[in-house]
Amino acid sequence: MRPLDIAYMWDLVPVIAGYIPLTLFMALVSMVAALVLAALLAIVRVLKIPVLDRVVAVFISFFRGTPLLVQLFLFYYGLPQMLTFLTNIDGVTAAIFGLTMHFSAYMAESIRGAILGVDRSQWEAAQSIGMTQGQLLRRIVLPQAARTAAPTLVNYFIDMIKGTSLAFTLGVTEMMGAAQKEAAGSFLYLEAFLVVALFYWAIVEILSVGQRRMERHLGKAVAR
């Protein structure tokens, strides 16, 4: 059994680190877009808007019921064959679009659950003083639902960061793509993939620390 090539791994650190900004960019843009879309989907589901409710239900079912990798391939390789304006779509855009659609389906259900978890008496009280549905959601329901759903949404962001590793299958050179290229050139697959795994681990641990602090802060706010 050969020993790990530590020197090679050390030399690989700055190479992989150089692609952290792209990985975080894809995850952050996808997260913001997914949050907006998920909130809209959740509201449609909560209000049970005719026709749209069924369309949203099918959307959520599809994106929750199919693998992310398959969805990425559909957006990058499949849809451009039918929609000519997507012919020149690049891998980063396709990855962001796929991550947004995929995680918005999961996040919508979490947000919907948080909205429905708001005490019904608050809905009734707001309606009794003449608030519209929009005012009720914006001023009372959504702020409380956001606080409840926040820890779960951070978990989805963590999953999204790990999901960006699939972007290399679309030709995107992010952290995983860089590791793949380096491994293919050196044949030191264990070392290359171990380095990138440690990078993902470190990023996730940093976010997990922030998540635990946020949960403690929210717990104190609720206790008051």
N, C-alpha and C positions, 0 to 999 in steps of 0.2 A: 504494500500500500504506500503510495507516494505521499509526502507531506504537502500541506497547503503552501502555495507560493505566496508568502506574506508580502514580499517585495512587490510582486505584480499587483496584489490587492491594494497596497498602499498607493501605487502609481495610478490605479484606477479610480481612486477616491475623487480627485479633482475633475476627472473626466465625467463621471456620473453626476457630481455636484453641479456641473455646468448646465445640466438639463432640469434641475429642480425648478427654476422659474417657469419653464414651459409646462411642467406637470402641474404646478400650483395655479398657473393661469387657466389651464383647461378646467381644473376642478372648481376654481372660484367663479368663473363665468358660467359654468354649468350649474353651480349651486344657486347663484342669483336668479338665473332664468328659470330653474326648476322650482324655486320658491314662489316666484310670481305665478307661474303656470299652475302649480299645486294649489295655491290659495284660491285661484279662480275655479279650478275643478272641484275643490272641496265646497265652495260656496254654492255652486250649481247643484251638488249632491245634497247639501243640507236644505236648500230651498226647494228642492225637487222641481226644478223648472221643466215643464213639459218638453218632450223630445230631446232637449239638451241633456237631461238627466240620463236617458238611455244611451246617448252617444258617449257621454263621459264614462258611463259604466263599462261600455265596450272598450273604450280607450284604456282604462285602468286595467281591465281584465287582460287585454292583449299584452301590454307592456310589463305587467307583473307575471304573466304566464309564459313568456318567451325569454330565452337567454340574452343577456346584453350583447354578447359577441355576435349572435345572429342579427340583432337589431342594427349593430354597427355595419355589418356587411350589407344589410338591406339599404341603409342610407347612403353608403359609399359606392357600392357596386350595383345594387338593384334599381333604386329609384332613378338614377341618371339615365337608365335605358328607356324609361317612360316619360320622364320630365326633362326636356332638353335644357332648361335653364339651370339644371343641376349638373350638367355635363362636366363643368370645370370645378366642381367642388373639391376642395383640398382635404387632406386627412384630418387636420386639426379641426376644421369646421364640422366635418362629419362626426368626429368624436364628440365634440361639444354638443351637437344636436342630439346624438344618440344618448349621451349621458343625461341630458336635460329631459328627454322624453321618458327614459327608463326610470329615473329616480323621482320625477314628478308624480308618476303613478303611485309609488310607495308613499311619498310625502303627502300626497293628497288625502290618503286614507288616515294618516296620522293627524293631519290638521282637522279633517272632518271629525275624527273621534274627540279631539280637544275642544272643538266648537260645541259638539253635542254634550260635552262634559260640563259646560257652563250651566250653572243652576238655572232651571227653567223659570224660576220666579223672577229672575233679572230680566229675562225676555219679556215676560208679562208686564212687569213694572214699567219698562221702557215704552212698551206699546201703549200702556194706559195713559202716559203723558204725551202721547202723540208723535213719538219718534217713528221715522220711516225705517224700513228694513235696512237701507244703506247706513243710516245714522246709528242704528242699533248695532250692526256688525262692526262699523268703524270705531265707535266710541266705547263700546262695552264688551262685546263678545270677542272680537279678534285680539285685543290686547291681553285678555285673560287666556285665550286659547294659545297665543304665542308663548306665553310663559310656561304653559303646561307642555307644549310640544317641543320646546327648545332643546332639551337633552336628546330627544329622539332625532331631531333634525341634525344635530351635531354628529350623531352616529352615522346618519346618511352621508354627511359630508366626508367623514372618514372613509366610508365605503366608496364614495365617489373618487377620492384620491387613489385608492387601490384600483378602482375601475379604469383609471387613465392608463394603467399598464397595458390594457388591451388595444390602445391606440397604435401600438407598434405594428399590429396586424394590418393597419391601413397605410403603412409606410411612414408613420410619424416617428421621428427620432426623439423620444422623451427618455426618461430614465431607463425604462425597460428596453426600449429600442437601442439605446446606446450600449447597454450591457450585452444585448444580443449580438450587436456588431463586433464588440470587443471580443466576445467569446468565440465568435466564428473565425476571427483572425488569429487568435492565440491558441484555440482549442482548450483553454482553461475554463471550461464551463462552470465548474463548481465555484471557483474563485469569483468569477464575474457575477454570477447570479447570487452568490452569498453577499457580495458588496451591495448590490442593488436591494437585496432583501433587508439588509441592515439600514439602508437609507429610508426605505418605506417604514420600517419598524420605528426608527427615530422620529420621523414625522408624525406617525400615529400616536406615539407616546406623548409627544409635546401637546398634540391636540387633546389627548385624553386627560392630561393634567389640567388644561384649560376648561375642559368639560366638567371635571369634578369640582373645580372652583366655582364655575357658573351654577352648578346644582346646589352647592352650599349657599351661595348668595341668594338664589331663588327660594331655597328652603327657609332662610331667615326672613325674606320678604313675606312669604306666606304666613310664617309664624306670627308676624306683627299684626 
